[in-house]
């Protein structure tokens, strides 16, 4: 297990459409472990393999409940509703955007052992799933902004005065 470097926009590797995993083998297992370590080290909610320069359809999501969801070859098979959300990305530090995401999604994927599963999700988890699957398709959240004004720079926290 290792913490990998997260690619930063505008690195062209973030625009690559990832290839399907043919076999869930030891190298894919190591990649999953590295993605989890890297995501946690960066205080993220999710991370796609393309964000660490690996063009494979592998992503991890860890919503607030602390349970890691491993997604291999994920596909969104159903969406419903829409909602406006605030979103940021480990590959675009210092910015956040306002965009529209689905209220709920159904995702089909393989787990870390290569078994197929379906996941129904709403709210933040649905948003995270859409965000990570977008990465695997070479899409960044900034591509989904309605207008340039919907991208905002994170304001720096004022430094405490030294005493």
C-alpha positions as CSV (number, residue, x, y, z in Angstrom):
1,X,0.0,0.0,0.0
2,X,1.2,3.4,-0.9
3,X,0.2,7.0,-1.2
4,X,0.4,8.0,-4.9
5,X,0.7,11.5,-6.4
6,X,-2.6,12.9,-7.5
7,X,-2.5,14.5,-10.9
8,X,-3.5,18.2,-11.1
9,X,-5.5,19.9,-13.8
10,X,-4.6,20.5,-16.7
11,X,-2.6,17.3,-16.8
12,X,-3.8,15.6,-20.1
13,X,-4.0,12.2,-18.3
14,X,-7.1,13.4,-16.5
15,X,-8.8,13.5,-19.9
16,X,-8.1,9.9,-20.8
17,X,-11.1,7.5,-20.9
18,X,-10.1,4.6,-18.8
19,X,-9.9,1.0,-20.0
20,X,-12.0,-1.8,-18.6
21,X,-10.4,-4.1,-16.1
22,X,-10.2,-7.6,-17.7
23,X,-9.2,-9.5,-14.6
24,X,-9.3,-8.5,-10.9
25,X,-5.8,-9.8,-10.0
26,X,-3.2,-8.9,-7.4
27,X,-2.1,-5.7,-9.4
28,X,-5.7,-4.4,-9.3
29,X,-6.0,-5.3,-5.6
30,X,-2.8,-3.2,-4.9
31,X,-4.2,-0.3,-7.0
32,X,-7.4,-0.4,-4.9
33,X,-5.3,-0.3,-1.7
34,X,-3.2,2.6,-3.0
35,X,-6.3,4.5,-4.0
36,X,-7.8,4.2,-0.5
37,X,-4.5,5.3,1.1
38,X,-4.1,8.2,-1.3
39,X,-7.8,9.3,-0.9
40,X,-7.5,9.2,2.9
41,X,-4.1,11.0,2.9
42,X,-5.7,13.8,0.9
43,X,-8.9,13.9,3.0
44,X,-11.0,13.0,-0.1
45,X,-14.4,11.4,-0.4
46,X,-13.5,9.4,-3.5
47,X,-10.6,8.8,-6.0
48,X,-10.4,7.4,-9.5
49,X,-7.4,5.5,-10.9
50,X,-7.1,8.1,-13.7
51,X,-6.4,10.7,-11.0
52,X,-3.2,8.8,-10.1
53,X,-2.2,8.3,-13.8
54,X,-3.6,4.7,-14.1
55,X,-6.0,4.5,-17.1
56,X,-8.1,1.6,-15.6
57,X,-11.8,1.7,-14.7
58,X,-11.2,1.5,-10.9
59,X,-12.4,4.0,-8.3
60,X,-13.0,4.1,-4.5
61,X,-15.6,6.1,-2.6
62,X,-15.7,6.6,1.2
63,X,-18.7,8.5,2.3
64,X,-18.9,9.8,5.9
65,X,-19.8,6.5,7.4
66,X,-16.3,5.2,6.9
67,X,-17.1,2.2,4.7
68,X,-15.0,2.1,1.5
69,X,-16.9,1.2,-1.7
70,X,-14.7,-0.3,-4.4
71,X,-15.9,0.2,-7.9
72,X,-14.3,-1.8,-10.8
73,X,-15.7,-1.2,-14.3
74,X,-18.5,0.9,-12.8
75,X,-21.5,2.0,-14.9
76,X,-24.4,4.2,-14.1
77,X,-27.5,2.2,-15.2
78,X,-30.2,4.6,-13.9
79,X,-30.5,8.2,-12.7
80,X,-33.4,10.1,-11.2
81,X,-34.1,13.6,-10.2
82,X,-31.7,16.6,-10.2
83,X,-30.3,18.8,-7.6
84,X,-27.8,21.7,-7.4
85,X,-24.6,20.8,-5.5
86,X,-21.3,22.3,-4.5
87,X,-18.4,20.1,-5.6
88,X,-14.7,20.1,-5.5
89,X,-11.9,17.8,-6.7
90,X,-8.5,16.6,-5.4
91,X,-7.2,17.2,-9.0
92,X,-8.4,20.8,-9.0
93,X,-7.2,22.2,-5.7
94,X,-8.2,25.6,-4.5
95,X,-11.6,25.7,-6.4
96,X,-15.1,24.5,-6.0
97,X,-18.1,24.7,-8.3
98,X,-21.9,24.8,-8.4
99,X,-23.4,22.2,-10.7
100,X,-26.3,19.9,-11.3
101,X,-26.1,16.2,-10.3
102,X,-28.7,13.4,-10.1
103,X,-30.6,13.1,-6.9
104,X,-30.3,9.3,-7.1
105,X,-28.3,6.8,-9.1
106,X,-28.0,3.0,-9.6
107,X,-24.5,1.8,-10.3
108,X,-23.4,-1.6,-11.5
109,X,-19.8,-2.6,-10.8
110,X,-17.4,-5.3,-9.7
111,X,-16.2,-5.3,-6.1
112,X,-12.6,-5.8,-5.1
113,X,-13.0,-9.6,-5.4
114,X,-14.5,-9.4,-8.9
115,X,-18.1,-10.0,-7.9
116,X,-20.8,-8.0,-9.6
117,X,-23.1,-5.8,-7.5
118,X,-25.6,-3.0,-7.9
119,X,-25.7,0.0,-5.6
120,X,-28.6,2.4,-5.2
121,X,-27.5,5.7,-3.8
122,X,-28.9,9.2,-3.2
123,X,-27.6,12.5,-2.0
124,X,-23.8,12.8,-1.3
125,X,-23.1,9.2,-2.2
126,X,-24.9,9.5,-5.6
127,X,-22.9,12.7,-6.2
128,X,-19.6,11.0,-5.3
129,X,-20.4,8.0,-7.6
130,X,-21.2,10.3,-10.5
131,X,-18.0,12.4,-9.9
132,X,-15.7,9.4,-9.8
133,X,-17.3,7.7,-12.8
134,X,-17.0,11.0,-14.7
135,X,-13.2,10.8,-14.0
136,X,-13.1,7.3,-15.5
137,X,-14.7,8.8,-18.7
138,X,-12.2,11.7,-18.8
139,X,-14.7,14.3,-17.5
140,X,-14.0,16.8,-14.8
141,X,-16.7,18.6,-12.7
142,X,-15.7,21.9,-14.3
143,X,-17.0,20.4,-17.6
144,X,-20.5,20.3,-16.0
145,X,-20.6,23.9,-14.9
146,X,-23.5,25.9,-16.5
147,X,-21.5,29.1,-16.6
148,X,-17.9,30.2,-15.8
149,X,-19.3,32.2,-12.8
150,X,-20.2,28.8,-11.1
151,X,-16.5,28.1,-10.5
152,X,-15.3,29.7,-7.2
153,X,-11.8,30.0,-5.7
154,X,-11.5,28.7,-2.1
155,X,-10.9,31.6,0.2
156,X,-7.8,31.1,2.4
157,X,-8.4,30.8,6.1
158,X,-7.1,33.8,7.9
159,X,-3.9,32.9,9.7
160,X,-4.0,33.2,13.5
161,X,-1.8,36.0,14.8
162,X,1.4,34.7,16.3
163,X,1.7,35.5,20.0
